[in-house]
Amino acid sequence: MNTNTKFDLWLIRISYIAQVGLFFLTTFTIFYTVIPIYQNANLQESIAKKEVEYKKLKEKEINLFSKLRKEYSRKYVIDAISKCSPTEILMRQPSEDDLKKTHDVIMNELKTIMNKDVTGCFEDTFYNNQYIKELSDSDQQDILHKIKSLQPSIAKLHEKYEADFNDKAKLLLIGKESSTRLKKVEDFLTETGNYTATHKNDFENSYIESGAFDLVVKYGFELNDLFSKTIRYN
């Protein structure tokens, strides 16, 4: 075997060895460089997708809580108004005993309703309301603070209506304006000459009672509006 043949043989062997080495180098590169990079890219993409999904879920959670927050505060307001507001007299069905009550008794009952501790009642209802308990601690404290902060406004509103309530001439005027049927009866008695001093006193008392009732209800509606606008979450 000549020198050239031996040299060619060694070149072939070296070429085989180089190919094997290149194979192992390529395999090493794929396993330790390309695959980790690909896996890392997939991981990053997966994390990004999860982050997007998490943000969407978080937004849904916030929107749902916001709706529940509004609904729970609305239901508390309804509960508090039904138990504490003077407008609850509109829900009462007059009984036979009510028809027998004297003028003074009726006026005292209306005055009691007018002078009810509304703020205290709102607070008591707050502590016992099931929907309030479903709110977060911060929302509960916020609503309680708002209730307490209403005291000056409620006191001012009450003072205005109490002054009118104690003005019999004003109650008489209000009652005459609203009691149209009663006024027709009075006019009929006057026209037919059957209107007596007793009638006059009875009609005036009825007008005053009607005026006082209307005034208490009007006070209640203003109170309801003030309370609702302050407490409800929008």
C-alpha atoms as one frame of an Amber mdcrd trajectory, in Angstrom:
protein
   0.000   0.000   0.000   1.583   3.239  -1.100   1.754   6.434   0.843  -1.080
   8.122  -1.054  -3.445   5.248  -0.381  -2.668   5.358   3.328  -3.191   9.095
   3.377  -6.562   8.739   1.629  -7.568   6.069   4.090  -6.760   8.357   7.001
  -8.695  11.163   5.394 -11.741   8.898   5.095 -11.391   7.835   8.722 -10.982
  11.429   9.862 -14.030  12.367   7.764 -16.113   9.657   9.470 -14.909  10.783
  12.870 -15.702  14.403  11.971 -19.192  13.412  10.835 -19.799  11.526  14.063
 -18.451  14.482  16.030 -20.631  16.855  14.057 -23.642  14.616  14.747 -22.976
  14.643  18.472 -22.295  18.387  18.402 -25.534  18.997  16.504 -27.449  16.740
  18.895 -25.909  18.521  21.876 -26.786  21.895  20.384 -30.388  20.838  19.738
 -30.906  19.398  23.228 -29.118  22.066  25.189 -29.754  25.168  23.086 -32.554
  24.928  20.523 -35.028  22.855  22.591 -34.659  24.965  25.778 -35.151  28.134
  23.730 -38.250  26.621  22.096 -39.556  25.402  25.451 -38.913  28.795  27.007
 -40.756  30.509  24.146 -43.713  28.156  24.629 -43.624  28.789  28.366 -43.597
  32.549  27.850 -46.500  32.279  25.415 -48.424  30.105  27.859 -47.761  32.577
  30.696 -48.904  35.456  28.507 -52.136  33.617  27.683 -52.721  32.852  31.361
 -52.146  36.502  32.235 -54.734  37.575  29.651 -57.195  34.990  30.999 -56.504
  36.139  34.567 -57.122  39.780  33.644 -60.413  38.850  31.973 -61.495  36.840
  35.011 -60.459  39.700  37.280 -62.518  42.153  35.219 -65.521  39.821  35.392
 -65.057  39.510  39.141 -64.877  43.293  39.559 -67.966  43.821  37.375 -69.899
  41.129  39.237 -68.952  42.555  42.629 -69.880  46.040  41.449 -73.342  44.811
  40.422 -73.811  42.959  43.702 -72.605  46.025  45.610 -75.229  48.180  43.898
 -77.969  45.609  44.427 -77.165  44.984  48.103 -77.040  48.712  48.886 -80.343
  49.188  47.012 -82.031  46.423  48.993 -80.754  47.842  52.266 -82.145  51.267
  51.341 -85.559  49.725  50.579 -85.533  47.805  53.861 -84.466  50.838  55.899
 -87.036  53.144  54.298 -89.877  50.654  54.789 -89.041  50.355  58.499 -87.965
  53.889  59.368 -89.502  56.446  57.031 -92.733  58.324  57.842 -94.040  57.165
  54.455 -94.830  53.827  56.102 -98.185  55.357  57.123 -99.214  55.056  53.473
 -99.114  51.266  53.870-101.514  51.232  56.808-105.075  50.082  56.286-107.508
  52.151  58.405-109.501  50.074  60.871-112.818  50.768  62.587-110.905  51.797
  65.700-108.986  54.378  63.663-112.263  55.964  62.591-113.258  56.360  66.242
-110.078  58.165  67.267-110.380  61.739  68.451-108.697  64.662  66.753-106.072
  64.960  69.501-105.189  61.260  69.335-104.770  61.400  65.552-102.581  64.499
  65.746-100.429  62.988  68.502 -99.915  59.819  66.450 -98.891  61.846  63.402
 -96.563  63.932  65.545 -94.964  60.761  66.935 -94.320  59.549  63.397 -92.919
  62.956  62.461 -90.554  62.974  65.462 -89.276  59.426  65.043 -85.515  59.006
  65.462 -84.935  58.177  61.821 -81.131  58.134  61.941 -81.160  55.736  64.889
 -83.633  53.519  63.046 -81.437  53.536  59.929 -78.481  52.427  62.070 -80.452
  49.654  63.782 -81.615  48.392  60.398 -78.022  48.563  59.140 -76.757  46.219
  61.861 -79.528  43.687  61.246 -79.712  43.791  57.458 -78.651  40.577  55.699
 -77.531  42.388  52.543 -75.210  44.711  54.444 -73.464  41.633  55.853 -72.686
  40.501  52.300 -70.692  43.664  51.583 -66.983  44.073  52.262 -65.879  45.539
  55.598 -64.794  48.759  53.899 -68.195  49.161  52.191 -69.995  48.465  55.458
 -67.978  51.123  57.246 -68.545  53.517  54.350 -72.326  53.103  54.508 -72.370
  53.418  58.297 -70.338  56.607  58.050 -72.781  57.986  55.465 -75.743  57.200
  57.716 -74.166  59.061  60.622 -73.195  61.967  58.364 -76.862  62.378  57.363
 -77.883  63.412  60.875 -77.444  67.195  60.342 -79.336  67.141  57.020 -82.151
  65.050  58.481 -82.361  67.337  61.514 -82.592  70.394  59.263 -85.277  68.765
  57.114 -87.233  67.729  60.206 -86.991  71.216  61.661 -88.533  72.699  58.513
 -91.483  70.309  58.468 -91.974  70.411  62.225 -92.479  74.178  62.027 -95.199
  73.660  59.417 -96.710  70.823  61.448 -97.083  73.106  64.470 -98.748  75.801
  62.351-102.460  74.929  62.451-103.378  77.645  59.969-100.967  76.131  57.461
-102.260  72.615  58.088-105.808  73.870  57.607-104.873  75.414  54.261-103.024
  72.296  53.083-105.936  70.111  54.146-108.503  72.210  52.310-106.451  72.079
  49.106-106.127  68.300  49.190-109.528  67.318  50.646-111.674  68.304  47.659
-114.493  65.871  48.423-114.730  67.001  52.020-114.791  70.613  50.845-117.742
  69.842  48.559-119.674  68.392  51.497-118.931  71.487  53.560-120.023  73.759
  50.720-123.240  71.785  50.301-124.096  72.116  53.987-123.380  75.822  53.826
-125.535  76.333  50.727-128.460  74.411  52.215-128.269  76.292  55.499-127.392
  73.229  57.546-123.854  74.316  58.429-123.532  74.630  62.220-120.732  75.628
  64.597-120.211  71.949  65.407-119.877  71.200  61.711-117.372  74.010  61.363
-115.215  72.620  64.167-115.410  69.060  62.814-114.527  70.128  59.282-111.594
  72.222  60.475-110.265  69.310  62.521-110.585  67.015  59.503-108.752  69.512
  57.292-105.994  69.874  59.872-105.646  66.087  60.162-105.516  65.782  56.375
-102.954  68.574  56.140-100.832  66.998  58.869-100.984  63.618  57.124 -99.936
  65.147  53.796 -97.114  67.032  55.493 -95.763  63.923  57.225 -95.861  62.005
  53.941 -94.122  64.825  52.085 -91.434  64.924  54.775 -91.069  61.167  54.384
 -90.617  61.342  50.619 -87.944  64.026  50.905 -86.237  61.961  53.567 -86.368
  58.860  51.361 -84.821  60.738  48.457 -82.033  62.135  50.621 -81.283  58.741
  52.157 -81.376  56.851  48.863 -79.103  59.286  47.020 -76.591  59.244  49.869
 -76.458  55.526  50.597 -76.974  53.697  47.305 -73.939  52.790  45.207 -74.305
  53.737  41.553
